[in-house]
Amino acid sequence: MPMKGRFPIRRTLEYLQKGEVVFNNSVKIMTVNYNTHGDLSEGARFYLDDGEQVRMDVEGKDYKEITQHVKKILGKSDKVLEAEALAKMELSNPANFGPKKYFLRECMSEVEGQVPHPRFVPLPKEMTGKYRAKLAAGTDD
């Protein structure tokens, strides 16, 4: 497969999103050098957001050991991942409504099957408060 254009990057992003390791928010870049000739590389490097570099020796380890080590040191824990997934589900719950910035719907009347908002469709006069008050005032006399 040729590595030209934007498709290799798209395929790489899909591959990375399906991976086992989810990095902490502080990890910005990960580099792995692989040399077949010459000196051995320094292994994997992680660049953090505060400018710090973390080096990890990967010599003689298989991918499972490397993955577990990276997950343990710089990956998000299972509790954090569950909390993030729960928060994401709460935000995307169609039963919640509020400002469009945070929720899918602004008003209960946007839900299908509900009475439309009076701003868009006028209510029948039987459902308005003025009509009911007029009826109540007429029956008292």
Secondary structure, 3 states (H helix, E strand, C coil): CCCCCCHHHHHHHHHHHCCCCCECCCEEEEEECCCCCCCCCCCEEEEECCCCEEEECCCCCCHHHHHHHHHHHHECCHHHHHHHHHHHHHHCCCCCECCCCCCCECCHHHCCCCCCCCCCCCCCHHHCHHHHHHHHHHHHC
